[in-house]
Amino acid sequence: MADVNDLGFKVSQEGSDVKTAIDEELVMSSSFNMLKTKTVGLTVGAENVAHGLAYIPIFFTSVQGASKGTIIGDDRTARGNATNIILGATTKYYIFYQSGT
């Protein structure tokens, strides 16, 4: 639960006092576990992207084809290991610091 005395920030829902709101009444709090972005990029064709972490991170990908728009997570061929994110096509990628395992 978010602590009123924590340093950071909070945003409460309309009608809730941010100083007394419980977690369910908060829109956001810096004490919540949120994804922290390590890097964002775009590959041109298939490519391995070194992430520099000692674990497989959480990552999101999106691929744009000729007949469809970009959708986050639509690249079912993307995979990661302890060194790289392996992408099989031109891909926009988002790599986060959190472990995916």
C-alpha positions in Angstrom: 0.0 0.0 0.0 1.2 3.5 -0.8 2.4 5.3 2.4 1.3 9.0 2.9 4.7 9.8 4.3 6.6 8.3 1.3 8.7 10.8 -0.8 7.5 10.8 -4.3 4.2 11.6 -6.1 0.6 10.5 -6.1 -2.4 11.3 -8.2 -5.8 10.4 -6.8 -9.0 9.8 -8.6 -11.5 12.7 -8.8 -13.3 13.0 -5.5 -10.6 11.3 -3.4 -8.2 13.2 -1.2 -4.7 12.3 -2.3 -3.4 12.6 1.3 -5.8 9.9 2.6 -6.6 7.8 -0.5 -6.0 4.1 -0.5 -4.3 2.5 -3.4 -7.5 1.7 -5.2 -8.4 5.4 -5.2 -5.0 6.4 -6.7 -4.5 6.8 -10.4 -0.7 6.7 -10.0 1.9 6.6 -7.2 5.6 6.5 -7.4 5.5 3.7 -4.8 3.7 1.4 -7.3 5.8 -1.1 -9.3 6.0 0.5 -12.8 7.9 -0.5 -15.9 11.1 1.6 -16.2 12.3 2.0 -19.8 15.9 1.1 -20.6 15.8 1.8 -24.3 13.5 2.2 -27.3 14.6 1.7 -30.9 13.7 0.6 -34.4 15.4 -2.1 -36.4 15.6 -2.2 -40.2 15.0 -5.9 -41.0 15.9 -8.8 -38.8 18.3 -7.8 -36.0 19.6 -8.9 -32.6 19.5 -6.0 -30.1 22.0 -6.2 -27.2 20.3 -5.1 -24.0 23.3 -5.2 -21.7 21.4 -6.8 -18.8 22.3 -10.0 -17.0 18.8 -11.4 -17.3 16.0 -11.6 -19.9 14.2 -8.3 -19.6 10.5 -7.5 -20.3 10.2 -6.1 -23.8 7.4 -5.0 -26.1 7.6 -5.0 -29.9 5.5 -3.8 -32.7 5.8 -4.6 -36.4 4.3 -2.6 -39.2 3.3 -4.5 -42.4 2.0 -3.3 -45.7 -1.6 -4.4 -44.9 -1.8 -3.6 -41.2 -1.0 -0.8 -38.7 1.4 -1.1 -35.8 0.2 -3.1 -32.9 2.2 -3.5 -29.7 3.0 -7.1 -29.1 2.0 -8.3 -32.6 5.5 -9.8 -33.4 5.1 -13.3 -32.2 8.6 -14.2 -33.5 10.5 -11.9 -31.1 12.3 -13.6 -28.3 14.9 -12.7 -25.7 17.9 -14.3 -24.0 20.3 -13.1 -21.4 22.2 -11.1 -24.0 19.9 -10.0 -26.9 16.4 -9.4 -28.0 16.1 -11.3 -31.3 13.8 -9.6 -33.8 12.9 -11.2 -37.1 11.7 -8.1 -39.1 11.7 -4.3 -39.1 10.5 -3.7 -35.5 9.9 -0.9 -33.0 11.1 -2.2 -29.6 10.8 -1.1 -26.0 13.1 -2.8 -23.5 12.5 -2.4 -19.8 14.8 -2.9 -16.7 12.5 -5.5 -15.1 13.2 -9.2 -15.5 10.8 -11.1 -17.7 11.3 -14.3 -15.8 
